Amino acid sequence: MKKKKTVVIWDSCGIETLKFFVVNRDVSRLDGKYVNSSDISDDEQQEVSNLVYDENGKQAVPMLNQFPVDAVRDGATVIVCGFLP
């Protein structure tokens, strides 16, 4: 059985255009979670950050400019999360 993948629509709330990336696990519980928002726990905030950045604060995933349609066709879940400035 294939692992469940998640397509993340990364929303930096106007700082940059929407970006996309694929995670090789189910992180659907993070849908709608934004770093720096008032309705996110410290653990969730760390989890969202870890999707994109490594422990040194460097981008750890390749961001795509185009939506990864093929991943969705293959069964990936789609979520939106990001960063509030």
Biopython code that builds the backbone (N, CA, C, O; Angstrom):
import numpy as np
from Bio.PDB.StructureBuilder import StructureBuilder

atoms = [
    (1, "MET", "N", (0.831, -1.190, 0.000)),
    (1, "MET", "CA", (0.000, 0.000, 0.000)),
    (1, "MET", "C", (0.875, 1.253, 0.000)),
    (1, "MET", "O", (1.871, 1.322, 0.721)),
    (2, "LYS", "N", (0.502, 2.233, -0.806)),
    (2, "LYS", "CA", (1.265, 3.473, -0.887)),
    (2, "LYS", "C", (1.029, 4.340, 0.338)),
    (2, "LYS", "O", (-0.062, 4.357, 0.908)),
    (3, "LYS", "N", (2.073, 5.059, 0.732)),
    (3, "LYS", "CA", (1.939, 6.028, 1.809)),
    (3, "LYS", "C", (1.052, 7.170, 1.339)),
    (3, "LYS", "O", (1.089, 7.547, 0.168)),
    (4, "LYS", "N", (0.267, 7.711, 2.233)),
    (4, "LYS", "CA", (-0.588, 8.852, 1.923)),
    (4, "LYS", "C", (0.262, 10.115, 1.850)),
    (4, "LYS", "O", (0.998, 10.430, 2.786)),
    (5, "LYS", "N", (0.160, 10.825, 0.753)),
    (5, "LYS", "CA", (0.894, 12.073, 0.577)),
    (5, "LYS", "C", (-0.046, 13.247, 0.794)),
    (5, "LYS", "O", (-1.268, 13.115, 0.720)),
    (6, "THR", "N", (0.555, 14.395, 1.062)),
    (6, "THR", "CA", (-0.213, 15.622, 1.231)),
    (6, "THR", "C", (0.390, 16.712, 0.355)),
    (6, "THR", "O", (1.597, 16.954, 0.388)),
    (7, "VAL", "N", (-0.461, 17.365, -0.427)),
    (7, "VAL", "CA", (-0.047, 18.554, -1.163)),
    (7, "VAL", "C", (-0.330, 19.740, -0.249)),
    (7, "VAL", "O", (-1.451, 19.914, 0.229)),
    (8, "VAL", "N", (0.691, 20.546, -0.012)),
    (8, "VAL", "CA", (0.545, 21.719, 0.831)),
    (8, "VAL", "C", (0.525, 22.961, -0.055)),
    (8, "VAL", "O", (1.440, 23.200, -0.843)),
    (9, "ILE", "N", (-0.536, 23.741, 0.092)),
    (9, "ILE", "CA", (-0.585, 25.068, -0.508)),
    (9, "ILE", "C", (-0.042, 25.997, 0.571)),
    (9, "ILE", "O", (-0.683, 26.193, 1.603)),
    (10, "TRP", "N", (1.134, 26.568, 0.339)),
    (10, "TRP", "CA", (1.816, 27.400, 1.328)),
    (10, "TRP", "C", (1.442, 28.860, 1.089)),
    (10, "TRP", "O", (1.745, 29.439, 0.046)),
    (11, "ASP", "N", (0.785, 29.425, 2.071)),
    (11, "ASP", "CA", (0.271, 30.787, 1.982)),
    (11, "ASP", "C", (1.044, 31.675, 2.946)),
    (11, "ASP", "O", (0.947, 31.519, 4.163)),
    (12, "SER", "N", (1.813, 32.607, 2.395)),
    (12, "SER", "CA", (2.559, 33.532, 3.244)),
    (12, "SER", "C", (1.862, 34.889, 3.311)),
    (12, "SER", "O", (2.491, 35.915, 3.568)),
    (13, "CYS", "N", (0.558, 34.872, 3.074)),
    (13, "CYS", "CA", (-0.323, 36.033, 3.262)),
    (13, "CYS", "C", (0.189, 37.300, 2.604)),
    (13, "CYS", "O", (0.302, 38.348, 3.241)),
    (14, "GLY", "N", (0.494, 37.190, 1.326)),
    (14, "GLY", "CA", (0.855, 38.368, 0.551)),
    (14, "GLY", "C", (2.332, 38.696, 0.499)),
    (14, "GLY", "O", (2.743, 39.542, -0.295)),
    (15, "ILE", "N", (3.137, 38.053, 1.319)),
    (15, "ILE", "CA", (4.578, 38.296, 1.265)),
    (15, "ILE", "C", (5.141, 37.741, -0.045)),
    (15, "ILE", "O", (5.992, 38.362, -0.682)),
    (16, "GLU", "N", (4.655, 36.574, -0.430)),
    (16, "GLU", "CA", (5.010, 35.933, -1.695)),
    (16, "GLU", "C", (3.731, 35.382, -2.304)),
    (16, "GLU", "O", (2.690, 35.336, -1.648)),
    (17, "THR", "N", (3.814, 34.965, -3.559)),
    (17, "THR", "CA", (2.677, 34.288, -4.171)),
    (17, "THR", "C", (2.547, 32.900, -3.540)),
    (17, "THR", "O", (3.484, 32.397, -2.921)),
    (18, "LEU", "N", (1.390, 32.300, -3.703)),
    (18, "LEU", "CA", (1.191, 30.953, -3.184)),
    (18, "LEU", "C", (2.249, 30.023, -3.761)),
    (18, "LEU", "O", (2.607, 30.115, -4.935)),
    (19, "LYS", "N", (2.742, 29.128, -2.915)),
    (19, "LYS", "CA", (3.697, 28.097, -3.329)),
    (19, "LYS", "C", (3.100, 26.746, -2.979)),
    (19, "LYS", "O", (2.144, 26.659, -2.208)),
    (20, "PHE", "N", (3.659, 25.712, -3.540)),
    (20, "PHE", "CA", (3.137, 24.368, -3.357)),
    (20, "PHE", "C", (4.294, 23.413, -3.112)),
    (20, "PHE", "O", (5.394, 23.602, -3.631)),
    (21, "PHE", "N", (4.029, 22.375, -2.307)),
    (21, "PHE", "CA", (4.994, 21.292, -2.161)),
    (21, "PHE", "C", (4.265, 20.035, -1.707)),
    (21, "PHE", "O", (3.128, 20.095, -1.237)),
    (22, "VAL", "N", (4.928, 18.908, -1.854)),
    (22, "VAL", "CA", (4.336, 17.619, -1.513)),
    (22, "VAL", "C", (5.094, 17.027, -0.335)),
    (22, "VAL", "O", (6.325, 17.003, -0.319)),
    (23, "VAL", "N", (4.338, 16.550, 0.652)),
    (23, "VAL", "CA", (4.894, 15.891, 1.824)),
    (23, "VAL", "C", (4.551, 14.413, 1.716)),
    (23, "VAL", "O", (3.424, 14.062, 1.366)),
    (24, "ASN", "N", (5.505, 13.553, 2.011)),
    (24, "ASN", "CA", (5.305, 12.113, 1.860)),
    (24, "ASN", "C", (4.661, 11.463, 3.085)),
    (24, "ASN", "O", (5.021, 10.352, 3.475)),
    (25, "ARG", "N", (3.713, 12.165, 3.677)),
    (25, "ARG", "CA", (2.930, 11.629, 4.794)),
    (25, "ARG", "C", (1.643, 12.455, 4.911)),
    (25, "ARG", "O", (1.494, 13.498, 4.273)),
    (26, "ASP", "N", (0.738, 11.972, 5.726)),
    (26, "ASP", "CA", (-0.532, 12.677, 5.922)),
    (26, "ASP", "C", (-0.356, 13.735, 7.012)),
    (26, "ASP", "O", (-0.133, 13.408, 8.178)),
    (27, "VAL", "N", (-0.458, 14.990, 6.622)),
    (27, "VAL", "CA", (-0.402, 16.095, 7.583)),
    (27, "VAL", "C", (-1.691, 16.921, 7.509)),
    (27, "VAL", "O", (-1.690, 18.124, 7.772)),
    (28, "SER", "N", (-2.772, 16.259, 7.152)),
    (28, "SER", "CA", (-4.043, 16.952, 6.966)),
    (28, "SER", "C", (-4.530, 17.627, 8.249)),
    (28, "SER", "O", (-5.334, 18.556, 8.179)),
    (29, "ARG", "N", (-4.065, 17.186, 9.406)),
    (29, "ARG", "CA", (-4.464, 17.815, 10.668)),
    (29, "ARG", "C", (-3.990, 19.268, 10.756)),
    (29, "ARG", "O", (-4.473, 20.026, 11.597)),
    (30, "LEU", "N", (-3.038, 19.661, 9.886)),
    (30, "LEU", "CA", (-2.508, 21.019, 9.891)),
    (30, "LEU", "C", (-3.245, 21.948, 8.928)),
    (30, "LEU", "O", (-2.849, 23.101, 8.754)),
    (31, "ASP", "N", (-4.312, 21.454, 8.302)),
    (31, "ASP", "CA", (-5.066, 22.278, 7.363)),
    (31, "ASP", "C", (-5.609, 23.520, 8.067)),
    (31, "ASP", "O", (-6.241, 23.422, 9.118)),
    (32, "GLY", "N", (-5.358, 24.678, 7.481)),
    (32, "GLY", "CA", (-5.851, 25.936, 8.030)),
    (32, "GLY", "C", (-5.004, 26.514, 9.149)),
    (32, "GLY", "O", (-5.374, 27.532, 9.733)),
    (33, "LYS", "N", (-3.883, 25.894, 9.460)),
    (33, "LYS", "CA", (-3.016, 26.370, 10.542)),
    (33, "LYS", "C", (-1.971, 27.336, 9.986)),
    (33, "LYS", "O", (-1.295, 27.052, 8.998)),
    (34, "TYR", "N", (-1.862, 28.476, 10.645)),
    (34, "TYR", "CA", (-0.916, 29.516, 10.235)),
    (34, "TYR", "C", (-0.009, 29.870, 11.409)),
    (34, "TYR", "O", (-0.486, 30.169, 12.503)),
    (35, "VAL", "N", (1.296, 29.835, 11.173)),
    (35, "VAL", "CA", (2.255, 30.278, 12.173)),
    (35, "VAL", "C", (1.950, 31.734, 12.502)),
    (35, "VAL", "O", (1.684, 32.529, 11.600)),
    (36, "ASN", "N", (1.985, 32.084, 13.754)),
    (36, "ASN", "CA", (1.712, 33.426, 14.297)),
    (36, "ASN", "C", (0.229, 33.737, 14.438)),
    (36, "ASN", "O", (-0.123, 34.865, 14.783)),
    (37, "SER", "N", (-0.655, 32.772, 14.181)),
    (37, "SER", "CA", (-2.075, 33.040, 14.398)),
    (37, "SER", "C", (-2.426, 32.719, 15.849)),
    (37, "SER", "O", (-1.653, 32.076, 16.558)),
    (38, "SER", "N", (-3.580, 33.167, 16.272)),
    (38, "SER", "CA", (-3.974, 32.982, 17.670)),
    (38, "SER", "C", (-4.593, 31.611, 17.942)),
    (38, "SER", "O", (-4.734, 31.222, 19.101)),
    (39, "ASP", "N", (-4.958, 30.885, 16.907)),
    (39, "ASP", "CA", (-5.632, 29.594, 17.116)),
    (39, "ASP", "C", (-4.746, 28.396, 16.780)),
    (39, "ASP", "O", (-5.220, 27.387, 16.258)),
    (40, "ILE", "N", (-3.475, 28.520, 17.082)),
    (40, "ILE", "CA", (-2.538, 27.433, 16.818)),
    (40, "ILE", "C", (-1.715, 27.183, 18.081)),
    (40, "ILE", "O", (-1.243, 28.122, 18.722)),
    (41, "SER", "N", (-1.550, 25.913, 18.428)),
    (41, "SER", "CA", (-0.745, 25.572, 19.606)),
    (41, "SER", "C", (0.741, 25.692, 19.259)),
    (41, "SER", "O", (1.111, 25.743, 18.086)),
    (42, "ASP", "N", (1.570, 25.737, 20.274)),
    (42, "ASP", "CA", (3.017, 25.799, 20.051)),
    (42, "ASP", "C", (3.500, 24.576, 19.279)),
    (42, "ASP", "O", (4.354, 24.692, 18.400)),
    (43, "ASP", "N", (2.955, 23.401, 19.608)),
    (43, "ASP", "CA", (3.345, 22.170, 18.902)),
    (43, "ASP", "C", (2.946, 22.226, 17.431)),
    (43, "ASP", "O", (3.729, 21.849, 16.559)),
    (44, "GLU", "N", (1.730, 22.696, 17.152)),
    (44, "GLU", "CA", (1.281, 22.814, 15.760)),
    (44, "GLU", "C", (2.121, 23.841, 15.010)),
    (44, "GLU", "O", (2.473, 23.637, 13.849)),
    (45, "GLN", "N", (2.435, 24.934, 15.673)),
    (45, "GLN", "CA", (3.263, 25.966, 15.045)),
    (45, "GLN", "C", (4.624, 25.397, 14.657)),
    (45, "GLN", "O", (5.135, 25.678, 13.572)),
    (46, "GLN", "N", (5.204, 24.601, 15.540)),
    (46, "GLN", "CA", (6.488, 23.964, 15.250)),
    (46, "GLN", "C", (6.349, 22.970, 14.103)),
    (46, "GLN", "O", (7.214, 22.889, 13.231)),
    (47, "GLU", "N", (5.258, 22.217, 14.112)),
    (47, "GLU", "CA", (5.025, 21.236, 13.056)),
    (47, "GLU", "C", (4.885, 21.895, 11.685)),
    (47, "GLU", "O", (5.453, 21.416, 10.703)),
    (48, "VAL", "N", (4.134, 22.987, 11.618)),
    (48, "VAL", "CA", (3.975, 23.710, 10.352)),
    (48, "VAL", "C", (5.338, 24.235, 9.898)),
    (48, "VAL", "O", (5.691, 24.098, 8.727)),
    (49, "SER", "N", (6.092, 24.824, 10.795)),
    (49, "SER", "CA", (7.428, 25.330, 10.444)),
    (49, "SER", "C", (8.333, 24.223, 9.943)),
    (49, "SER", "O", (9.094, 24.413, 8.994)),
    (50, "ASN", "N", (8.249, 23.054, 10.589)),
    (50, "ASN", "CA", (9.101, 21.927, 10.201)),
    (50, "ASN", "C", (8.747, 21.353, 8.836)),
    (50, "ASN", "O", (9.558, 20.647, 8.237)),
    (51, "LEU", "N", (7.547, 21.645, 8.332)),
    (51, "LEU", "CA", (7.200, 21.204, 6.986)),
    (51, "LEU", "C", (8.094, 21.889, 5.957)),
    (51, "LEU", "O", (8.409, 21.309, 4.918)),
    (52, "VAL", "N", (8.499, 23.118, 6.246)),
    (52, "VAL", "CA", (9.207, 23.940, 5.269)),
    (52, "VAL", "C", (10.678, 24.143, 5.619)),
    (52, "VAL", "O", (11.535, 24.124, 4.735)),
    (53, "TYR", "N", (10.973, 24.335, 6.901)),
    (53, "TYR", "CA", (12.327, 24.725, 7.312)),
    (53, "TYR", "C", (13.011, 23.645, 8.139)),
    (53, "TYR", "O", (12.363, 22.916, 8.890)),
    (54, "ASP", "N", (14.334, 23.552, 7.990)),
    (54, "ASP", "CA", (15.107, 22.628, 8.809)),
    (54, "ASP", "C", (15.431, 23.281, 10.153)),
    (54, "ASP", "O", (15.001, 24.402, 10.425)),
    (55, "GLU", "N", (16.186, 22.577, 10.983)),
    (55, "GLU", "CA", (16.497, 23.079, 12.329)),
    (55, "GLU", "C", (17.371, 24.335, 12.322)),
    (55, "GLU", "O", (17.474, 25.020, 13.339)),
    (56, "ASN", "N", (17.994, 24.639, 11.194)),
    (56, "ASN", "CA", (18.814, 25.846, 11.067)),
    (56, "ASN", "C", (18.055, 27.010, 10.430)),
    (56, "ASN", "O", (18.630, 28.070, 10.180)),
    (57, "GLY", "N", (16.761, 26.808, 10.169)),
    (57, "GLY", "CA", (15.950, 27.860, 9.587)),
    (57, "GLY", "C", (16.069, 27.993, 8.082)),
    (57, "GLY", "O", (15.589, 28.964, 7.496)),
    (58, "LYS", "N", (16.710, 27.016, 7.457)),
    (58, "LYS", "CA", (16.845, 27.033, 5.998)),
    (58, "LYS", "C", (15.710, 26.234, 5.373)),
    (58, "LYS", "O", (15.239, 25.247, 5.938)),
    (59, "GLN", "N", (15.288, 26.674, 4.212)),
    (59, "GLN", "CA", (14.205, 25.988, 3.509)),
    (59, "GLN", "C", (14.619, 24.558, 3.212)),
    (59, "GLN", "O", (15.668, 24.321, 2.612)),
    (60, "ALA", "N", (13.803, 23.614, 3.627)),
    (60, "ALA", "CA", (14.139, 22.197, 3.513)),
    (60, "ALA", "C", (13.391, 21.480, 2.392)),
    (60, "ALA", "O", (13.713, 20.337, 2.069)),
    (61, "VAL", "N", (12.403, 22.133, 1.799)),
    (61, "VAL", "CA", (11.628, 21.506, 0.729)),
    (61, "VAL", "C", (11.652, 22.384, -0.510)),
    (61, "VAL", "O", (11.674, 23.611, -0.406)),
    (62, "PRO", "N", (11.649, 21.763, -1.679)),
    (62, "PRO", "CA", (11.557, 22.572, -2.888)),
    (62, "PRO", "C", (10.131, 23.088, -3.069)),
    (62, "PRO", "O", (9.178, 22.310, -3.115)),
    (63, "MET", "N", (10.004, 24.389, -3.168)),
    (63, "MET", "CA", (8.694, 25.010, -3.379)),
    (63, "MET", "C", (8.418, 25.043, -4.882)),
    (63, "MET", "O", (9.287, 25.362, -5.694)),
    (64, "LEU", "N", (7.200, 24.709, -5.211)),
    (64, "LEU", "CA", (6.781, 24.695, -6.610)),
    (64, "LEU", "C", (5.922, 25.916, -6.891)),
    (64, "LEU", "O", (5.181, 26.381, -6.025)),
    (65, "ASN", "N", (6.029, 26.429, -8.106)),
    (65, "ASN", "CA", (5.184, 27.544, -8.526)),
    (65, "ASN", "C", (3.874, 27.070, -9.141)),
    (65, "ASN", "O", (2.917, 27.836, -9.252)),
    (66, "GLN", "N", (3.838, 25.812, -9.538)),
    (66, "GLN", "CA", (2.629, 25.248, -10.135)),
    (66, "GLN", "C", (2.072, 24.169, -9.226)),
    (66, "GLN", "O", (2.811, 23.414, -8.595)),
    (67, "PHE", "N", (0.755, 24.118, -9.178)),
    (67, "PHE", "CA", (0.069, 23.121, -8.356)),
    (67, "PHE", "C", (0.402, 21.722, -8.858)),
    (67, "PHE", "O", (0.302, 21.467, -10.058)),
    (68, "PRO", "N", (0.795, 20.806, -7.971)),
    (68, "PRO", "CA", (1.176, 19.443, -8.372)),
    (68, "PRO", "C", (-0.047, 18.543, -8.612)),
    (68, "PRO", "O", (-0.394, 17.698, -7.786)),
    (69, "VAL", "N", (-0.668, 18.749, -9.739)),
    (69, "VAL", "CA", (-1.900, 18.041, -10.096)),
    (69, "VAL", "C", (-1.709, 16.525, -10.065)),
    (69, "VAL", "O", (-2.589, 15.800, -9.602)),
    (70, "ASP", "N", (-0.576, 16.048, -10.552)),
    (70, "ASP", "CA", (-0.351, 14.599, -10.613)),
    (70, "ASP", "C", (-0.388, 13.955, -9.227)),
    (70, "ASP", "O", (-0.873, 12.833, -9.082)),
    (71, "ALA", "N", (0.111, 14.639, -8.225)),
    (71, "ALA", "CA", (0.077, 14.092, -6.862)),
    (71, "ALA", "C", (-1.365, 13.924, -6.389)),
    (71, "ALA", "O", (-1.691, 12.938, -5.727)),
    (72, "VAL", "N", (-2.219, 14.872, -6.724)),
    (72, "VAL", "CA", (-3.632, 14.781, -6.346)),
    (72, "VAL", "C", (-4.309, 13.651, -7.111)),
    (72, "VAL", "O", (-5.105, 12.900, -6.548)),
    (73, "ARG", "N", (-3.993, 13.538, -8.378)),
    (73, "ARG", "CA", (-4.549, 12.430, -9.174)),
    (73, "ARG", "C", (-4.139, 11.080, -8.610)),
    (73, "ARG", "O", (-4.858, 10.091, -8.749)),
    (74, "ASP", "N", (-2.967, 11.051, -7.967)),
    (74, "ASP", "CA", (-2.481, 9.814, -7.349)),
    (74, "ASP", "C", (-3.016, 9.613, -5.936)),
    (74, "ASP", "O", (-2.641, 8.653, -5.262)),
    (75, "GLY", "N", (-3.889, 10.508, -5.483)),
    (75, "GLY", "CA", (-4.557, 10.310, -4.198)),
    (75, "GLY", "C", (-4.111, 11.188, -3.049)),
    (75, "GLY", "O", (-4.557, 10.984, -1.920)),
    (76, "ALA", "N", (-3.248, 12.157, -3.296)),
    (76, "ALA", "CA", (-2.787, 13.031, -2.213)),
    (76, "ALA", "C", (-3.925, 13.915, -1.707)),
    (76, "ALA", "O", (-4.796, 14.339, -2.466)),
    (77, "THR", "N", (-3.889, 14.174, -0.421)),
    (77, "THR", "CA", (-4.792, 15.124, 0.220)),
    (77, "THR", "C", (-4.239, 16.522, -0.020)),
    (77, "THR", "O", (-3.029, 16.684, -0.182)),
    (78, "VAL", "N", (-5.101, 17.536, -0.047)),
    (78, "VAL", "CA", (-4.666, 18.913, -0.242)),
    (78, "VAL", "C", (-5.018, 19.736, 0.997)),
    (78, "VAL", "O", (-6.151, 19.693, 1.476)),
    (79, "ILE", "N", (-4.042, 20.484, 1.512)),
    (79, "ILE", "CA", (-4.289, 21.375, 2.642)),
    (79, "ILE", "C", (-3.708, 22.764, 2.341)),
    (79, "ILE", "O", (-2.894, 22.936, 1.434)),
    (80, "VAL", "N", (-4.148, 23.731, 3.119)),
    (80, "VAL", "CA", (-3.599, 25.077, 3.057)),
    (80, "VAL", "C", (-3.081, 25.411, 4.449)),
    (80, "VAL", "O", (-3.797, 25.252, 5.438)),
    (81, "CYS", "N", (-1.855, 25.865, 4.524)),
    (81, "CYS", "CA", (-1.308, 26.364, 5.775)),
    (81, "CYS", "C", (-0.230, 27.390, 5.428)),
    (81, "CYS", "O", (0.090, 27.584, 4.255)),
    (82, "GLY", "N", (0.322, 28.039, 6.433)),
    (82, "GLY", "CA", (1.315, 29.035, 6.090)),
    (82, "GLY", "C", (1.760, 29.877, 7.247)),
    (82, "GLY", "O", (1.864, 29.411, 8.382)),
    (83, "PHE", "N", (2.025, 31.136, 6.940)),
    (83, "PHE", "CA", (2.674, 32.054, 7.852)),
    (83, "PHE", "C", (1.977, 33.406, 7.817)),
    (83, "PHE", "O", (1.773, 33.975, 6.745)),
    (84, "LEU", "N", (1.617, 33.915, 8.975)),
    (84, "LEU", "CA", (1.080, 35.273, 9.075)),
    (84, "LEU", "C", (2.210, 36.194, 9.475)),
    (84, "LEU", "O", (2.878, 35.949, 10.480)),
    (85, "PRO", "N", (2.441, 37.251, 8.712)),
    (85, "PRO", "CA", (3.540, 38.167, 9.062)),
    (85, "PRO", "C", (3.256, 38.917, 10.357)),
    (85, "PRO", "O", (4.075, 39.725, 10.795)),
]
sb = StructureBuilder()
sb.init_structure("model")
sb.init_model(0)
sb.init_chain("A")
sb.init_seg("    ")
for serial, (resi, resn, name, xyz) in enumerate(atoms, 1):
    if name == "N":
        sb.init_residue(resn, " ", resi, " ")
    sb.init_atom(name, np.array(xyz, "f"), 0.0, 1.0, " ", f" {name:<3s}", serial, name[0])
structure = sb.get_structure()
